[in-house]
Amino acid sequence: MEIEIIEKNDNLLLERTEVRLIAKHPNEPTPRRKELKEALTEALESKKGIIVIDTMEPEFGRNETKVFVKVYGSIDTARKIENEYILKRNGLFEEKKKAEGS
């Protein structure tokens, strides 16, 4: 899989880097999020576990997928900012335990 970065912006207010890219996967199906995260960890030189894939849009009739990724400085920051369904998709969601006696 080849990754072509189109745009990269630092969002200091939300403590993240936002990246738009195209993942080229000739003669292969659309990559799974896990495969894409592994390739992005190498391409963006980032720690594993703080990459959040927001959207993946496969191009019809082409072996390319447009991807929007957010790279956070820490997992705690990602959990504070991202919606629950995005965290679940990326495997970063933790269920909150109910206090006993409630």
N, C-alpha and C positions, 0 to 999 in steps of 0.2 A: 504494500500500500504506500502510495506517495502522498505527502501532505504539502499543500501549497497555501501559505499564509497570505491572506488578502489584506487584512486590516488588523492592527493591534493597538489597543488604547489602554492606558492606565487610568482607572477610575479610583482616585484617591479617597473620595467620599465614602465609597462602599468597600474600600480596601481590597480591590481585586483588579485583575487585568482581563479585559474583554477581547476575545480573539475571534475573527471571522476567517474561515478557511474552507478549502475544497479538498476533500479526501478522494483521491483517484484510485480506483480499484479495478484495473482491467482484468477481464475474464474471471471475475469473482463477484459474488453477491454483495449486497450492501453490508458493510461491516457491523458487527454488534457493538454495543456501547463499551463493553469490556475490552474488545480488541482495539477499538479506537482510542480508549483511554491509555492503553499501553503504548501505542504509537505516539500519542500526544505527549506522554511523559518524557519520551526521548526527544521529540522534536522541539518541545518548549523548554526542555531542561528544567523540569519542575518536580517537586516531591510527589510521590504517589498518594492519592487520597484527597487531594484538594482541588482536583479538576472536576468541574461540574459541566456536563454536556447539557445545554439548554435545548437546542433544536437540532434535528438532523433531517434534511430535505433531499431525498434522492432525486436526481435528474432523470426524467423519463427518457428511455432510449439511449442513455449514456451511462458509462460506468464511473459516475462522479456523484458525490454527495456534498451538499452545502451544509456546513456545521457552524453553530455559534457556541462558543465555549467560554466559561468564566473560570479563571484561575485565582483561587483565594490564598491568602497568606496563612490561614489556619482553618481547621475544620470547624472550630467554634464560630468563627465569623460566618462561614457558609451556612451553618445551621441557624444562625440568628436572622439572616437575610433572605435565604431562599424559601420558596413555598414548599409545603410538605410533599406534594406529589413529585416535584423535581428532585427532592432529596431521596425519595423512595426509588425513583428511576435510576439514580446514580449510586444506590446502595449506601447512603450516608444517614438515613433516618434511624433514630433510636426512639423506641416507645418510652413514654414517661411512665414510671411506676407510680401507682396510686398509694397514698399513705394508708397504713393499716388503721382500721377503726373509723374510716370515713364512710 
